[in-house]
Amino acid sequence: MAYGGYRDNDRDRPKEFFDAVCSDCGKECKVPFKPTQGRPVYCRDCFRKHQPDDRGGRDRSRF
């Protein structure tokens, strides 16, 4: 069994993208997952706006 739950041939296959409409700006985009009803989908730019500034969980300004 491969690490991370992937089978060896999953890495070799091209990633499938799905057409979607951004929930924030309304722009058409492609996402690497099948969108589901009732869950927001964001384009690349809007997705970045929704990410927390500090994903590391600690104050990096002191270092």
Beta strands, then each sheet from edge to edge (+ up, - down):
strand 1: 18-21
strand 2: 28-31
sheet 1: 1+ 2-
end
